[in-house]
Amino acid sequence: MKELKRRWTAKTPKFWKKVRNIAITLGAVAGVILTAPIALPAAVITAAGYVVTAGTVAATLSQLTVEDKKEEEIVNP
């Protein structure tokens, strides 16, 4: 549990920040589609549910990605 907390608060690499932001955006758009007050086809609702799940997982995993200090030391001695 301590490792998860450390990774959550550690610095996230630039690429994974972009992935996280895209995943959050996709999840939010899919969430809006799911809660839309109009009738939508079942396929759209099902797809939106999958996108919300995938967006949540992608955002969480990209947030837990941290920079590797050992690799950084090798590149920048």
TAPE-V862406 format. One record per residue. N is the residue number from 1. SS is DSSP state (A for helix, B for strand, O for the rest). OMEGA is omega in whole degrees, -180 to 180 (NA if undefined). Layout:
n->N ss->SS omega->OMEGA
n->N ss->SS omega->OMEGA
This chain:
n->1 ss->O omega->179
n->2 ss->A omega->180
n->3 ss->A omega->178
n->4 ss->A omega->179
n->5 ss->A omega->179
n->6 ss->A omega->-179
n->7 ss->A omega->-178
n->8 ss->A omega->-177
n->9 ss->A omega->-180
n->10 ss->O omega->-180
n->11 ss->O omega->179
n->12 ss->O omega->178
n->13 ss->O omega->-175
n->14 ss->A omega->-180
n->15 ss->A omega->-177
n->16 ss->A omega->173
n->17 ss->A omega->178
n->18 ss->A omega->178
n->19 ss->A omega->180
n->20 ss->A omega->-178
n->21 ss->A omega->177
n->22 ss->A omega->-180
n->23 ss->A omega->178
n->24 ss->A omega->180
n->25 ss->A omega->179
n->26 ss->A omega->179
n->27 ss->A omega->-180
n->28 ss->A omega->179
n->29 ss->A omega->178
n->30 ss->A omega->177
n->31 ss->A omega->177
n->32 ss->A omega->178
n->33 ss->A omega->180
n->34 ss->A omega->-177
n->35 ss->O omega->-180
n->36 ss->O omega->-178
n->37 ss->O omega->180
n->38 ss->O omega->179
n->39 ss->O omega->178
n->40 ss->O omega->178
n->41 ss->O omega->-178
n->42 ss->A omega->-180
n->43 ss->A omega->180
n->44 ss->A omega->179
n->45 ss->A omega->179
n->46 ss->A omega->179
n->47 ss->A omega->179
n->48 ss->A omega->177
n->49 ss->A omega->178
n->50 ss->A omega->-180
n->51 ss->A omega->176
n->52 ss->A omega->180
n->53 ss->A omega->-180
n->54 ss->A omega->179
n->55 ss->A omega->179
n->56 ss->A omega->180
n->57 ss->A omega->-179
n->58 ss->A omega->180
n->59 ss->A omega->180
n->60 ss->A omega->-179
n->61 ss->A omega->179
n->62 ss->A omega->176
n->63 ss->A omega->-179
n->64 ss->O omega->178
n->65 ss->O omega->-178
n->66 ss->O omega->176
n->67 ss->O omega->180
n->68 ss->O omega->-177
n->69 ss->A omega->-180
n->70 ss->A omega->180
n->71 ss->A omega->179
n->72 ss->A omega->179
n->73 ss->A omega->179
n->74 ss->A omega->-180
n->75 ss->A omega->-178
n->76 ss->O omega->-177
n->77 ss->O omega->NA
